[in-house]
Amino acid sequence: MKVLGIVFSSRADGNCSNAIKYCLNKMKDRGYETEVLNIFEYDIQGCGSCNYYCFFSGECSKDDDIQQIYGKCFQADIIIFAIPTFCGHLTSQYFKFWERSQSLFKDEIEYEDTFLKKINFIIIGNLSSGGDMAVHEALYSFANRSFYPEVILLSSQEYNSSSIDGDLVRKRGVKDRLSNFVDRIIVKV
């Protein structure tokens, strides 16, 4: 089984990256094949300026790395997104990635089976600055479905830390929460 971790943070050694690495190492210890992608290493253009070409042709007119990234998603059995919050919202890179999915699926069943059912979320954000609302943003695509992803919200404030330090995974209790998160994902597979 293959697990794909996608980091939506621009920091190579920040909280999102460290949380993904921790989770994937736990899964690797259990025999899973793992891969990490840092989304900021890829060219992803947002939707627009195409006159809805994808709606009429079934293909996207943009020439970027989105097909390569989604190809890796389709090959994975489990996907974990690690997303920081900026100004109380998920990152713009996440939204650009997500909105481009509309050109890749021919119907809702394919969308659910080849993509949505595999997804899980690590959200890094403080409650005082909208971390809880960012979780809701991540879950919008799962509304009115018969399944939900596993989600963990990690707040540096909760651990008397600064989100800038990138050391959240080293705080007491965080590894236990991430291990429990991994266990919940594995049980669902």
N, C-alpha and C positions, 0 to 999 in steps of 0.2 A: 504494500500500500504506500502511496506517495502523499506527502504533506507539503503544501506550498505555503510559505509565509510571505506576505507582501507588506513591506514597510512603506507607509505614506508620509514619512518624516524625512527632512533633508539632512538630518544629523546621522552620520554613520555609527556613532556610538552613544546615541541618546536613549531615552526611556523606551521608545517604541522598538528600536532595534534590539536593545538588551532583553526586552520582554519576549520578543519573537525568538531570539536565539535561545533563551532559557526553555521556552515551550518546545521548540523543535529538538533541542538536545534531549528533553524528557521523552519525546516520541522516538527519537533515534535509538535511545536506550531500550525501547520496546520493540525494535526491529523495523520501524518505519523508515522509508527513504525520504529525505527532506531536501528542500531547496528554499533559499531566501532570495527575494527580489527587492531591491530598493527602487521604488518607483521613480525617484528623481534621477536615476541613471538612464531613463528612457525618455524618448520624445513622445509626448501625448498631447495632441491638440484637442481643444474643446469642440463641441458641435457648433455648427454655424456656417454661413456663407456657402451653402451647398444646395439650396432649394429642395431640401428633404430628399436628396438623391437616394438615400438608403430605403425610404418608404416605397419608392417606385422600382428600384432595381434589386433590392435585397442585399446590396453591398454598400460599403462606405467609400466615399470619394477621397477621404483624407489619406495622405501617404505618411504614416508615422509608425510607431512601434506597437500600436494597440493590438494588432492581429497576433503578434508574437507573444504578448503578455496573456491575452485571452487563450491562446493555444496552450500555454502552460497551465492555465486554470482548468481547461477541459481535460488535460491529462492527469490532473491531481485527483485524489480521492477525498482529500480534506484541504480546505483553504482557510488560513487565518490571516485576517487583515489587522495590522497594528496602525492605529490612526491617532495622531495628536489632535488636540483642539487648538484652534487659533481664534481668538475673539469670540469664544463660546460656540464655535462651529467646527465641523470636520474640515480638513484641509481642502483647498481648491483642487489639488491634484486628485484627491479621491473623487470629487464630483466630476471632473473631466473624464476620469477612468470609467466611472459608473454610467454617465450619460451616453458614452459611446457604445454601450452594450445593446442599445436598441437596434443597431444594424446587424447584429450577429445571430439573432434567434428568429426562427420562422413562426414560432407560436409559444404560448405560455407553458405548455407541457415541457417542451425542449428547454426553455429558460429555467424552469424549476429543476428538472432532472440533471441537466449538464452543468448547472452553475449554482443556483440559489441554495440548494440543499447541502452543498459542500461548505458554505461560508460560515465563519465564526469571527467574532470581533474582540480585539483588545483596544479599548479606548483609553487614552491618557488625557485626563483633564480634571481640573478642580471644580467641585460643585459650585463654589462661589463665582466662577466665571463661565458657567454654562455647560459643564461636563455632562450633566444629566440630560440636557437638551440635545447634546451631540449624540448621545446614545439613541435618543428618539429619532434623530435624523438618519442614523445608520439603519434603524429598524423599519423605516417607512416602506421599503420594498417588500417587507414580509407581512404587511397588514393584510388581514383577511385570507391568510394562507393556513394550511393545516399543520405547519411546522414553523419553528423559530430557530435562529442560530443561538449558539452559546455566546454569551457576552460577559465581559468583565470590564468594569470601569475602575481604573487606578488613579487615585488623586494624590499628588505629592503633598498637599496640605495635610491630608489624613496621616501622613507619616512624618510630619514636621520637617519637610524637605522642600527644596526649590526644584521646580520642574526643569530649570536650566541645567542643573548639575548632572542629570542623566544617570543618577545612581539609585533610582527607585527600586530596582530589582534586589539591591543589596540591603534594603531596609527589612527589619524583622517583620515577618508575617507575609510579605509580598510573595516570596517563593512558595509558601504554602497555598496562597490563593491561586497562583498560576498553576501549581501542580493539580489543584482541585479542578481548575478550568480544563486542563488537559484530560483529566480523568472523565469529566462530563462529555467531552468531545468523543473520546474513544468509545464510551458506552453507546453512543448514538450510531456508530458506524456499523 
